[in-house]
Amino acid sequence: MSANPYPLGLRLHGRRVVVVGGGAVATRRVPALLDAGADVLLVAPELTPALRARADAGRLHWVPRRFVPEDLDGAWLVQVAVDDPMAAASVSAVAAERRIFCVRADDRTAATAWTPAVTRHGPVTVAVLGGGDPRRAMTVRDAIRDLLAVRVAPDRIAGRPDASTGTTGWRQTGRVALVGAGPGDPELITVKGWRLLTEADVVVADRLVPGLLLDELRPDVELVDASKIPYGPSRAQEEINQILVDRALAGAVVVRLKGGDPYVFGRGGEELLACAAAGVPVTVVPGVTSSIAAPAAAGIPVTHRGVAHEFTVVSGHLAPDAPASLVRWDALAGLHGTLVILMGLKNLAAITATLIAHGRPPQTPAAVVQEATTGTQRVLRSTLDAVAADALTADLRPPAVVVVGDVVGALDG
Ligand SMILES: C[S@@+](CC[C@H](N)C(=O)[O-])C[C@H]1O[C@@H](n2cnc3c(N)ncnc32)[C@H](O)[C@@H]1O
């Protein structure tokens, strides 16, 4: 009967860890070792491209040959990640001789150490061993990860010294995360954005964020609908900044959830500056922007080999002749590549006329994608000279992205 394993947290920073094997298992194991600061020596005749990239970047030492006993000189730990049981056994025999713990991917029973299933939450690491059953370990780990994500923000686990009292305890100051929610499909938020959303006490959401994300918030979360703030656009922005700052200073974890990416016509920069001015810590989580995702959802790549080597994202919320416009439409007309216009439906006739007047060919393919990545997505394909009228006839409405360029037909069969 085998005894229970004795759990330890290895502090590997600067310590030599030898990984034998350069295939899929090593590819999975090496990042956590590097993350722990280990001095990784990889012994394998060949590497996967991912490991090769790390070796080329100087993040680990690669010895391109088979294992020899001297490879374990100075090692604190060995990870055997080869399929061949004979080769694995010979490495672990050398390790045992030298009293170096050895993890074996091929045979857990022959190993002197096991790698647990791990979840990290801020400074806390939870490691689960499943009594020899890795699936059981992963199931338990996933349950713990979900619990931690829903219930406890990392700062609260941290028990960091409170700056005002010098004592260790709950932090008094909250924080703000500017999170990109993606273009519309609730599954297009990033993993980090989703995690922060599950940790939030307050969520300040834009009109364009996917409703289903809000549906899944805990019932005790305060939801502020930023689109309902009853002032003009600039006062409303000040009001939003104030809400973020006030709630965070009161100790709340605030998520400012914005459609697409927070910094693409999203006024995220202003919110960051307002928080910084008030001494509120801010995290920015980029999002999948509609400027790329909407064309993609309509089968249009914004670049394509031999078709477009650039794409330009531009706001069409001001007409080309508006005094406040910062866009050089005449210069854009001279580009061959892809033009992606956000907020441009209202001014589309003037925009397309200006592009044509400055030299963009009238027959250039153009498309409009409305409510991209949602169940109500609509796509219109046309040409530069006709797209404004066609969009009107089709009764297309915001939110919509206009794409101009040969990429519009690039994937058509
Ligand atoms: C204020 S901007 C914000 C853009 C956002 N930050 C982003 O990165 O996608 C709003 C404009 O984005 C575009 N947009 C956002 N979501 C969209 C969607 N699902 N489909 C089409 N266009 C979208 C529209 O042009 C809309 O008028």
The ligand as an SDF file (V2000), in Angstrom:
LIG
                    3D

 27 29  0  0  0  0  0  0  0  0999 V2000
  -18.5170   53.9410  -29.7600 C   0  0  0  0  0  0  0  0  0  0  0  0
  -17.9490   52.7950  -30.8960 S   0  0  0  0  0  0  0  0  0  0  0  0
  -17.2170   51.6180  -29.8480 C   0  0  0  0  0  0  0  0  0  0  0  0
  -16.3860   50.6090  -30.5420 C   0  0  0  0  0  0  0  0  0  0  0  0
  -15.8890   49.5170  -29.6140 C   0  0  0  0  0  0  0  0  0  0  0  0
  -15.0690   50.0630  -28.5700 N   0  0  0  0  0  0  0  0  0  0  0  0
  -15.1270   48.4300  -30.3380 C   0  0  0  0  0  0  0  0  0  0  0  0
  -13.9120   48.2550  -30.1550 O   0  0  0  0  0  0  0  0  0  0  0  0
  -15.7840   47.6890  -31.0870 O   0  0  0  0  0  0  0  0  0  0  0  0
  -19.4620   52.0590  -31.4060 C   0  0  0  0  0  0  0  0  0  0  0  0
  -19.4190   51.5750  -32.8420 C   0  0  0  0  0  0  0  0  0  0  0  0
  -18.7410   50.3420  -32.9280 O   0  0  0  0  0  0  0  0  0  0  0  0
  -19.3070   49.5800  -33.9720 C   0  0  0  0  0  0  0  0  0  0  0  0
  -19.8530   48.3490  -33.3880 N   0  0  0  0  0  0  0  0  0  0  0  0
  -19.8000   47.9570  -32.1220 C   0  0  0  0  0  0  0  0  0  0  0  0
  -20.3420   46.7370  -31.9700 N   0  0  0  0  0  0  0  0  0  0  0  0
  -20.7290   46.3400  -33.1890 C   0  0  0  0  0  0  0  0  0  0  0  0
  -21.3500   45.1810  -33.7060 C   0  0  0  0  0  0  0  0  0  0  0  0
  -21.6610   44.1400  -32.9290 N   0  0  0  0  0  0  0  0  0  0  0  0
  -21.5800   45.1090  -35.0270 N   0  0  0  0  0  0  0  0  0  0  0  0
  -21.2600   46.1220  -35.8490 C   0  0  0  0  0  0  0  0  0  0  0  0
  -20.6910   47.2530  -35.4190 N   0  0  0  0  0  0  0  0  0  0  0  0
  -20.4070   47.3520  -34.1150 C   0  0  0  0  0  0  0  0  0  0  0  0
  -20.3880   50.4170  -34.5920 C   0  0  0  0  0  0  0  0  0  0  0  0
  -19.8100   51.1530  -35.6580 O   0  0  0  0  0  0  0  0  0  0  0  0
  -20.7610   51.3080  -33.4460 C   0  0  0  0  0  0  0  0  0  0  0  0
  -21.4040   52.4760  -33.9030 O   0  0  0  0  0  0  0  0  0  0  0  0
  1  2  1  0
  2  3  1  0
  2 10  1  0
  3  4  1  0
  4  5  1  0
  5  6  1  0
  5  7  1  0
  7  8  2  0
  7  9  1  0
 10 11  1  0
 11 12  1  0
 11 26  1  0
 12 13  1  0
 13 14  1  0
 13 24  1  0
 14 15  1  0
 14 23  1  0
 15 16  2  0
 16 17  1  0
 17 18  1  0
 17 23  2  0
 18 19  1  0
 18 20  2  0
 20 21  1  0
 21 22  2  0
 22 23  1  0
 24 25  1  0
 24 26  1  0
 26 27  1  0
M  CHG  2   2   1   9  -1
M  END
$$$$
